[in-house]
Amino acid sequence: MCAPPQVVEGKVATEGLLESAHGLPYQRQVLMETRERGYNVCRGNGRYYRGPTAVGTPTNVGVPLKCPPGTRLVAVFHTHPDGSPLPSATDMKTGRKHRIPYICVKARGKTRCYPTRRSK
């Protein structure tokens, strides 16, 4: 029998593979909460499309920038699991390099989007 999960600094931790309320084993859930996750947002035909979720490391995630035919990339969303809701310098540099209009960051329960174009 597995021990019940314990919450450590707001994260679920357990030695066993108990199922969470979402059907994911708690060990996998811990990895999902401590690693950056992200996806692209594309727009076309008056609709927004969300790309597949990429899972990275605690400090980095590589989000595929490809959009479906007939759409264009309008934003990249990603998390900062233990950080600030502000985009890093690397986030903004990547956004400008790939001409991504907005970089959106979620941290501490807040999501904010920032334009990548520099003010004139």
MIMI-507746 format. One line per field, with one value per residue (C-alpha): residue number from 1; residue in three letters; x, y, z. Coordinates in Angstrom, 1 decimal, always signed. Layout:
i	c(NUM  ...)
aa	c(ALA  ...)
x	c(X  ...)
y	c(Y  ...)
z	c(Z  ...)
***
This chain:
i	c(1  2  3  4  5  6  7  8  9  10  11  12  13  14  15  16  17  18  19  20  21  22  23  24  25  26  27  28  29  30  31  32  33  34  35  36  37  38  39  40  41  42  43  44  45  46  47  48  49  50  51  52  53  54  55  56  57  58  59  60  61  62  63  64  65  66  67  68  69  70  71  72  73  74  75  76  77  78  79  80  81  82  83  84  85  86  87  88  89  90  91  92  93  94  95  96  97  98  99  100  101  102  103  104  105  106  107  108  109  110  111  112  113  114  115  116  117  118  119  120)
aa	c(MET  CYS  ALA  PRO  PRO  GLN  VAL  VAL  GLU  GLY  LYS  VAL  ALA  THR  GLU  GLY  LEU  LEU  GLU  SER  ALA  HIS  GLY  LEU  PRO  TYR  GLN  ARG  GLN  VAL  LEU  MET  GLU  THR  ARG  GLU  ARG  GLY  TYR  ASN  VAL  CYS  ARG  GLY  ASN  GLY  ARG  TYR  TYR  ARG  GLY  PRO  THR  ALA  VAL  GLY  THR  PRO  THR  ASN  VAL  GLY  VAL  PRO  LEU  LYS  CYS  PRO  PRO  GLY  THR  ARG  LEU  VAL  ALA  VAL  PHE  HIS  THR  HIS  PRO  ASP  GLY  SER  PRO  LEU  PRO  SER  ALA  THR  ASP  MET  LYS  THR  GLY  ARG  LYS  HIS  ARG  ILE  PRO  TYR  ILE  CYS  VAL  LYS  ALA  ARG  GLY  LYS  THR  ARG  CYS  TYR  PRO  THR  ARG  ARG  SER  LYS)
x	c(+0.0  +1.3  +1.6  -0.8  +0.6  +2.3  +2.3  +5.8  +6.0  +2.7  +3.7  +2.4  +5.1  +4.9  +7.1  +4.3  +2.4  -1.0  -3.5  -4.2  -7.7  -6.7  -5.8  -2.0  +0.3  +1.5  +5.1  +4.3  +2.2  +5.2  +7.4  +4.7  +4.5  +8.2  +9.1  +8.3  +5.5  +4.5  +2.6  +2.1  -1.1  -2.0  -4.8  -6.6  -10.2  -11.3  -10.2  -7.3  -5.6  -3.5  -0.5  +0.6  +2.0  +5.8  +7.4  +10.9  +13.2  +12.7  +14.2  +13.6  +11.1  +11.3  +8.0  +7.4  +6.7  +4.9  +1.2  -1.5  -1.8  -3.8  -2.9  -0.1  +1.8  +0.5  +1.9  +3.9  +2.6  +4.9  +5.2  +7.8  +7.1  +9.1  +9.7  +8.4  +5.4  +7.8  +9.4  +13.2  +15.6  +15.9  +12.1  +12.0  +15.1  +13.6  +10.3  +11.9  +14.2  +11.2  +8.8  +6.4  +4.0  +3.5  +5.2  +2.8  +4.1  +2.2  +3.7  +2.3  -1.2  -1.0  -0.8  +0.5  +1.3  +3.9  +4.5  +7.9  +8.2  +10.4  +8.7  +9.9)
y	c(+0.0  +3.4  +6.3  +9.2  +12.1  +14.9  +18.6  +20.1  +23.8  +23.6  +20.5  +17.0  +14.5  +10.7  +7.7  +5.6  +5.9  +7.0  +8.3  +12.0  +13.5  +14.1  +10.5  +11.2  +9.4  +11.8  +11.4  +12.5  +15.4  +16.6  +16.6  +18.5  +21.2  +21.7  +21.8  +24.7  +23.9  +25.8  +26.0  +28.2  +30.2  +30.7  +32.7  +32.2  +32.3  +34.4  +31.7  +31.0  +27.6  +26.1  +24.0  +20.9  +21.3  +21.0  +20.0  +21.2  +21.6  +23.7  +26.7  +26.1  +24.8  +24.5  +25.3  +24.4  +27.5  +25.9  +26.8  +25.0  +26.1  +29.3  +30.6  +32.7  +32.6  +35.3  +34.2  +31.7  +30.8  +29.2  +28.8  +29.8  +27.2  +28.8  +32.2  +35.6  +36.2  +38.5  +37.2  +36.7  +38.5  +35.2  +35.0  +38.4  +37.9  +34.7  +36.4  +39.2  +36.8  +34.7  +37.7  +36.4  +39.3  +38.3  +36.2  +35.0  +33.8  +32.1  +32.1  +32.1  +31.7  +34.8  +34.9  +38.0  +38.6  +41.1  +42.5  +41.6  +44.8  +47.5  +50.8  +53.6)
z	c(+0.0  -0.9  +1.5  +1.0  -0.9  +1.0  +0.0  +0.0  -0.9  -2.8  -4.8  -4.4  -3.4  -2.8  -3.0  -4.6  -7.8  -6.4  -8.9  -8.7  -9.2  -12.8  -13.4  -13.6  -11.2  -8.6  -9.6  -13.1  -11.7  -9.7  -12.8  -14.7  -12.0  -11.7  -15.4  -17.7  -20.1  -23.2  -26.5  -29.4  -30.2  -33.9  -35.5  -38.7  -40.1  -37.1  -34.6  -32.3  -32.3  -29.5  -30.5  -28.6  -25.1  -24.8  -21.5  -20.7  -17.7  -14.6  -16.4  -20.2  -22.7  -26.5  -28.0  -31.7  -33.6  -36.6  -37.2  -39.2  -42.9  -43.2  -39.7  -38.3  -35.0  -32.6  -29.3  -27.3  -23.9  -21.3  -17.5  -15.0  -12.3  -9.5  -11.0  -12.0  -14.3  -16.3  -19.4  -19.3  -21.6  -23.5  -23.9  -25.4  -27.6  -28.9  -29.5  -31.5  -33.5  -34.6  -35.0  -32.4  -31.5  -27.9  -25.2  -22.5  -19.1  -16.3  -12.8  -9.3  -10.7  -12.9  -16.7  -18.5  -22.2  -23.4  -26.8  -28.2  -30.4  -28.8  -28.2  -30.5)
***
